[in-house]
């Protein structure tokens, strides 16, 4: 989905009709839009999202049409707002246009009629244009870019930090699930759940006695489990909200000079605690695997020694090596003559045959010979296991000691924050809020843990009741048939759920791998970045002990990490198109741009590397920023790649305006307009 052109008319802050022609992919793939704060930089971003999805997630969403345009329109006439976006995807050109027109009333207000219209036309490679409004145009736009993914390609700088926050995991998980195209799979799973419930009702009607009773218990258990699952989902959402509040309070506390050292220390200790808990879990897992493989050799230390001891005793007593070999006796019986020359009569033959059938010393000797080598190998494994076991237990013990010390230090810092009488009232209020949120978080997590334990018990009980019910119903033809149908539907549903989980995990692992590559490419800083199975982004740096530890939770780190993730999504989208040619999926994939509003603010440590990295990895960039943030390192990094440039000139009732210098040309940046009632902006091309 490569952007070609945007025409915008009277949308919010922007008054008039203007056209932006985006720089295409290539050596000059950057479109630059400069604007003072308040000039409508975010308005440009909102115009794109409103055009595509009708989205109005901005302040005063009912005020789409420019105030200045309304002011200039006579009473009784219609005033319109319109955004048209032209883009290319899969060899076709899409023209997407959304408009809203309202009549100006006598008192200056606009009527509240819903007049929004969406029109989508498609032009194929031969130049033939057709309208798709006879179908669902929203679905066609969703094939190009699902709304769930739009926030990863059209975003404000502050949105980047939200992706790295605890509460951002839902958005990241949603992105992964959108790439997997789970719509059909989810519908199938939901359908099978309905099939199971309908069959349960059918079974209840035809069953009797214990089978009927057990079916009623199954029905009641399913209802309880549905309620409990819904409750857990609600608690999870509440947990995310509290985590977001905690992070916000932490950030605000860190802004207070008196409190900052303690807050930063607490954050550092929290990160260290997370690292230690992760390492202990990892080491315990390794130890469990080791015990599973060779633990029996250590737990039964006599297993190897018993055989060796018995063989040694047999040798001492002369039982082995055997004085007479079974093969020797077989030969005598075969020829019927003893080695002394005497014929073997029937009585001697019976005695020899009886001895031959009962004696196993020869076979035992052979087995012991083979066993000796195996015992030596197992003994070496036992010795290695003992050494490994002791070493891993020492490592775990050291980590647990470090965890205990860190927890104590964290408790001390927390106690100081809780008990210290800060001179600033804001610090006391924030710390009190932090304490409240911590208590709320503890209570929510406790409720979640208890609910999940109860749900697991109910699932186990449900399986037991169904097994009992199936046993009771096996002798009744109708009951047995429906019971088998229920089991079949359940097995298929569980299989699809496992398939769903597996697909999501594959995409998550792919993104995790790609994330590190993109980080190295755009950030160029030695860090280990991760997109884990819980759909959370993290960044670690190498500590003095040569161990990877969580990096500082700075705005710069968060934004750089989020941009690395977004570029990983762009790579995955490109791969998705190659695997889906000629197929109609929920998401078509392909090339995608980055449309960014002030992404490099607060990124001082990355302003030289990240823009260069983005220029090399992203096919098309639209950068909306103010002049101050553009000047310097960002301009040095991206200036060479700018293919088109515009300025949002802010008209405001100030006494003096402002002019900027763009490549040696003076450009009006802020226009002083004392007679204007509302701030408004116009768009000017400053680089053809």
N, C-alpha and C positions, 0 to 999 in steps of 0.2 A: 504494500500500500504506500505508494510514493505520492506525496502532495505536489500538485501542479499549480493551483491557483485558488485564492480565497477572495471573494467579493463580500464586503460587509457594509450594511446600510443601517444607520440609526440604531445601533445596538448598544444599549446601556450608555457608557461614557462616550463612545465614539459617535459623532454626529456627522452625517453626510454619507456619501457613497465612495468607497475606496477599494482598490484591487491590489492584492499582494501576489506577485509571481514568484513562487518559491524556486530557489536554486536547486537544480536536479542533481542526482548522484554523480560523483566524479571528483575531480581535483578541487572544484569550487562548489562544494555541496552545502555550505552554511548560509542560511538566511538570517540576517541580523535585524532585530527590531529594537531600537533604543527608545526609552521613555522615562521621564521623571516619575518618582513615586507618586501615585495618584493620577497618572495620566491614562491609565487603562491597560497596563501590561497584562494583568490578570483577566481583564475584559476580553482581550484577544483570545486567551486560552479558553475562556468560558464560551466565546462565540463558536469555536470549533466543536466543543462538546454539545452545545445546544443544537447546532446544525445536525450533528450525527445522531444524537439520542434524545433530543428535547430536554436535556438535563439542565436543571436550574438550581444547583446546589451553591447558591451565592446569596449574599444579603439582599433582602427585599426582592424575592424571586418573581413577584408580580409586575415588577417594573422593568420589563424587557426593553421598551422603546425609550430612546434618548429623551431626557427632560427638555433639552433645548429644541429638539425637533417637535415635541408636543407644544412647546411655547410658541413656536413659529407657525403652527397649523391653525387655520381659522376654525371657529366653533362650527360643529356640524359636519366637518370633513374628516376623512380617514387619514390616519398617520400610520406608516408601516415601518416594521423592522424586518430585515431580511439578511440571511447569511447563505452564500452559495459556495460550496467546496468542490473543487474538481481534483480527482485523484486517479491514479492508475494502479491496477492490480491484475495479475494474470493475463497481461496482454490486452486488457479492456480498459476503457476510460469511463469513470463514473462521475456523473454530475449530481450532487446531492444538494437540495435547496430546501430550506425551511424558512417560513415567513409567518409574521403575526401582524394583523392590521386591526386597529381599533378606532372607533369614532370619538372625536373630542366633544364632550358635553358642555353645557352652558356655563357650568361652574369651573371649567378648566380641567376637570377630571376626564378619564377615559372610561368608556363603558366596559363592563366585565365579561363580555361575550368571549367564548373560546373560539378564536379564529385561526389558531395555528394550523399550518398546512405543510405537508412534507411531500416533496416530489423527487423521484430518483430516475434518472435516465442512464442507459448504458450504451456506449458506442464500441462496437467490436473492431477487430484488426482491419476489417475491410472498409471501415468508416460508416457502417450502418448503425443508426441510432434507434433504440426502442425504449419505450417507457415500461417500467416494471411496477407501476402503481396498481395494475390489476391484480398483482400478487401482494404479499405483505412486504413493503419496502424496508420495514424494520428488520425483518429476517435477513434480507439481502445485505444490509449494513452489518448485521451480526456475523455473517459469513466472512466479511472483510476484516472486521475487528469487533469481537464481542465486547459489550459494554464492560464486562468484568475485567477485561484486560486494558481498557482505555487509559486507566490511571497510571499504567506503567509506561505509556508512550506520550501522554499529554499530562504534564504535572508542574506544580510549583516546587521551588527548592525545599520549602518546609515539609512537603509531602514525602520527600526522600527519607527524612528522619523518622517519620511514622512507620515506614516499612521495617526499620531495624528495631523499633520498639517492640515490647512484649505483645502489645495488642495488634501488631502488624502481621502476625502469623496467619490470621484468617485470610487476609488479602493474598498472601503468598501461596497459601494452600489452594485458594480459589483459582489463582493463575495456573498452578500445576494441573488442577482438575480440568480446566478449560482446554489446555493443550491436549489432554488425553481423550477429549471428546466423550464424556461419560453420559451424555444425555440418553442415548438408547439403552445403555447398560443400566442406568438408574431407573429408567422406566420399566425395564424387565424385572428388576429386583422388587420394585414397588408392586408390580402386577402379581408376582409370585407370592408376596405377602398377602395380598387380597385373596389369591387362590387358596392359600393355606387356611385363612380364616373362614372362607366360604365352605371348604371341605369339613372343617371342624364343626360348623353349624349343621351340615348334612349328617355327619356322624352322630351328633348329639340327638338328632331326630330319629334315627333308626336303631340306636343302641339301647341297651337295657342293663339293669343290674350294675355290677362293678364297672363295666365298660362305660356306661352312661355317667356314673359318678366320677370316674377318672377324667372323662371328657369335659365335664363341668369344671373340674379342678384345673385342667389345662387352660380352659377359656378364662377362668378367673386369674390364673397366673399370668397369662398373656396381657390381660388388661392392666394388672399391677405393674408388669414390666414396661408397658408403654408409658404409663404415668411416671414411673421412676426414671426412664430414659429422658422424658421431656423435662423432668426436674433437674437432672444432671446437666442437660444442655443449657437450661436457664442459669444454673450455678456457674457453668463454665463462662458464659457471657458476663456474668457479674464479676467473676475472677479477672477477666480481661479488663473490664472497666476499672476495677480497683488498681490493677497493675499500672494502667495508664495514669491514674491519678497519682500513684506513688512516684512514677517517673517524672511527672510534671512538678510535683512538690520538690523532688530531689534537684531538678534543674533550677528551680527558683531559689532554693536554699544555697546552691552553689554560686549564685550570683551575688550573695551577701559576703562581703569581705571577711567579716568576723567568723562566719560559719563555714566558709569554703574549705579550709584545711580539714575540718572534721568530716564534712560531707564527702570530700574526695577520698579521705582515709577510709570511710565506711564503704564507699563504692569499691575501692581497691580491695578491701577485705572481703566484700561480697563476691567479687570476681575470683579471688583466690579460693574462697570456700567452694564456689562452683567448680573450679578446676580440681580441687582436692577430692570433692565428692565424685567427680567424673573419673578421676584416676583410681580411686579406691574401687569403684564399681568395675572399672576395666580390669584391675588386678585380681579382684575376686572372681571375675568371669574367667580369666586365664587360669586361675588356681582350680576352679571347678572343672574346666576342661581337662586339666592335667590329672586331677583325681579320677575323673571319669575314665581316662585312658589307662592309667597304671596304678590307681589307688589301691586296688585289691592286692597288689604285690606287697604293699607296705602294711596293710591292715591285717593280712594273714602271713606273718613273717615265717611260719613253719611250712608253708606250702612248698617251697623250693627245697628245704632241708630234709623233709621226711623221705623223699625218694632217694636222695643221696645217702642218707643214713641207712636205709634198708638194704640198698645195694652193697654198702660197705660191710654191713654185718653178714650178709650172705657170702661175701667173698672170704671173710674171716672164718666162717664156719665151714667153708669148703663146698657150699652149695653151688656156687658159681666160681669159676667157669664150670659148666657141666662136664662130668667125667665121661659121660656117654652122650653122644649127640643123637637126636631123634633120627637123623638121616642114616646113621650107622645101623640102627635097629631096623629101619625100613629095608636096607640092603640085605641084612641077614634073613629077614622074613621072605624076601623075594627069592633068594637062592636056596633057602631051606637047609643051609649048612652053617654050623658055628665056625669061628675062626680056628678052633682046635681040630676041625675036621669031622666032628661028630654031627650026625643028622639031628635036625630039630624036630622032636616028636610033637604030637598034638598038645600035650600038657605044657611043654616049653613054649610052643607057639602062642597058647592062650596067655601065658604069663608075660611074654614079651609084648603081645598086643595090648594087654591091660596096662602095662607100664607106659607103652607108647601113647596111649590115649589119655593117661592121667598126668604125665610129666610135661611141664611147660617151661622147664629151666632153660632150654635152648632158646625158645622164643623170648623168654624173659631177659636172657642175656643180650639178645639182639636189640630188644626194646630199650634196655638200659643204656646200651651204647649210643642209640639215637637220642635218648632222653638227656644224656649228659651234655650234649651240645646245646639243646634247647634250654636246659636249666642254666647253663653258663650265660646264654643270651638274656634270659629273664632276670638273672641276677644283676647283670649290667644295667638293665632297664630299672630294676628296683633301686640300685645305688644312685642312678641319675635322677630318679623320681625323688628320692630322699633329699638329695642336694637341691633340686629345683623347688621342692616343697618348702624346705627351710628358707631358701633365698626369697621366695615369694611371700612367705609369712613375715619375714623381716621387712620387706618392702612395704607390705600392707600395714605392719605395725608402725613403721616410720611415718607413713602417710596419715594414719589415724592419730598419731601423736601431733603431727603438724596441724591436722584438722582441729584437734582439741585446743591447741595453742591459739590458732587463728580464731576459733569460736570465742575463746576467752577474750582475745584482743578486740574482736568485733563487739562483744557484749560490753566491754569497757568503754569503747567509743560511743556506742549507742546510749549507754548510761550517762555519759558526759553530755551528749546532745539532749537527752531527756531532762537531765537535772540541772543543766547550766542555765543561769539567769542571764540570757543575752540582753544587751542594752537596747537592741532594736526590737520593737514590738512585733514587727513583721516576721522576724526570725522565730520568736516564741510562737506566734500563730501558725507559722508553717510547720515547725517541729511538732506542735500539738496535732496538726492535721495529719502529719506523717505517722504519728503514734496511733491515731484513730484508724487510718487506712491499714496499718500493719495488723491491728487487732481484727479489723473486718476481713482482711485477707486470710488470716489464720482461721477464723470461723468458717469462711466459705470453703477453704480447702479441707477442713475437717468434715464438713457436710458432704462434700464431693467424695471423699474417701469412704465415708460410711455408706453413702448411697451406692457407690460402685461395688463395695463388698456385698451389700444386700442384693444387687442386681446379679452378681456372679452366683450367689447362692440360689436365687430364683431360677436362673438358667439351668443350673445343675438339677434342681428339683423338677423343672419342666421336662428335661430329658428322662428322668426317672419315671415320672407319671406317664409319659408317652410310651415308654417301654412296657410298663405294667399294663397300660391300656391295650397295646398291640397284642400282648400275650392273652389277655382276656377275650379279645375280638377274633383271634385266629380261627376259631371253630365256627364262626358265623360268616357266611359268604359275603353279605353286603357290608358288614362292619369291617371285615378283613380287607375287602377291595378298597374301601374309602381310606382305611388306615394306610394301605400301601401307597395310595395316591398322595396322601399327605406327606409321607416319608420321601417320596420321589420329588415333590415340589420343594420340600425343605432342603434336600440334598442339592438340587439344582441352584436354589437361592444361595446357599452357603458357598457353592462353587463360584457363582458369579461375584459374590462379595469378596472372595479371595482373589479372583481375577482383577476386580476393581482395585483392591489394595495393592496388588502386584504391579499393575500398570502405573498407578500413581507413584509407587516407590521407584520404578524405573526412571520416570521423568525427573523425580526429585534427585536421584543419584546422578543423572545426566547433568542437571543444573548445578549440583554440588561440584562436579568435576570441572564443568565449564566456568564456574564462578572463579575458581583459583586461577585459571588461565587468563580470564578477563581482568582480574585484579592485577596480575603481574603485568598485563599489557597496558592498562590505563593508569594504575596507581604507581607502578614501578617502585614499590616499597616492600621490603622483605617481611611479609606477614602471612600467616596462615588464616585463610578465610573459609567459612563453612556454611552450607545450607543444610541443616540437619533434618532428621526424620520427623521432627516436630514442627518443621516448616519455619524455623527461626534462623536468622542470619547472625553470625558472630565473627569476631576478628581477634586473632591472638598474635602476640609477639614473643620472640625468644628471650627468656629471662637469663639472669646471670648463672643459674644452675643448668643452663642448656635445655630447659623445659619450656614448652609453649604455654604462655599464660594470657588471659584475656587482656586486650589492649584497653587504654583509657576510653571511656564512653564519651568521646568528644563529638561535637557537631561535625567537624571535618571528617573524622573516621566514619561516622554514620552515613554521611552523604556519599563519600567515596565508595563505601561498601554497597550502598543501594544502587549507585550508578553501575557498578560492576555486575550486580544482579540483573539490572535492566538490560545491559548489553548481552548478558547470557540468554535472556528471553528472546532478544532480537535474533541471536544465532539459532536458537531452537525454532523460532518461527520460520526462519529461512529453510531449515531442515524439514519442517513440517510440510512446506509446499512441495518439496521434491518427492515426498512419500505419498502425496495425495492428489497428484495430477489426474484430472478427469473425474474426480469423485466429489460429491457434494457432502461436505462435512459441516459440522457446526462452526469450525474455524478453518479457514482456507490456508492460512500461513502466508509466507512470502517475505519480501523486504518491508521493513518498517522504519519510520523516522523517529527522532526524538524531538518533541516540541516542549521546550523547557523555559519556565519563568524563574529567573534569578537562581539558577542551580548552584553557582559558585560562591555565593555569599557564605561567609564563615568557613570557607575552605582554603584559608591562606596557605596551609602546608601542602596543598595539592593543586594550587592554581596553575602551576607550570606543567605538571604531568598529566592530570586528568583530562583537560581540554584536548591536548595533543592525542591522548589515547582514544578519546571519543571520536575525534576526527578520522582516525585510522580504522576504527572498527564499526562505526555507524554509517549506513549509506546516505542518510540525509539528516541534517540538524537544523532546527529552527530555534534560535536563541533569542529570548526576550529578556532584556536586562536594562538597568539604568547606565548612564554614561560613566559614572564613577567606577562601577564594578567591571565595566568593559575595559577601561583604560589599564595599561600596564601588562601584567603577565597574561591575562586572558586574551587581550588583543594580540600579544606576541605569539600566542599559541594558535589562535584561530583566524587571525587577520588574513593570513595568506590563503585561507580556504573560503573566504566570504565571496559568494556569487551574486547576492543581492542584499540590499540594506534599506531600511525604512526608519523613520522617526515618528513617534507619537507626540505631536506638539500639543502641550497642555495649555488651554486657554483658561485663565483664572483671574479673579478680580484683585490682582496685585498691582503695585505701583510700577514695578520694574520687571522686565522679562529676563530671559537668559539665552545665550547663544553658545553652542558647543562647536568644536572644530573636528570635523570628520575628514581625515585624509587631506588636510589643508583647505577644506571648504567650510566656511561658516554656515551653521545650520540652526534655525530657530528651534529652541528646545522648550522654553516656557514663554508663552505670549501674554503680556499684561493686557487685560481687557476689563477696565474698571466698571463698564456698564453691564457685564454679564451677571446673571443671577445664579447660574449653575456652572461648576467646572465642566468643561467638555474638551474633547480632543479630536484632532484631525490627523490623518495619516499621510505622510509625505515620503515619496521615494527619494533617497539620497545617493543611491548607487544603481544606475540602470544596468 
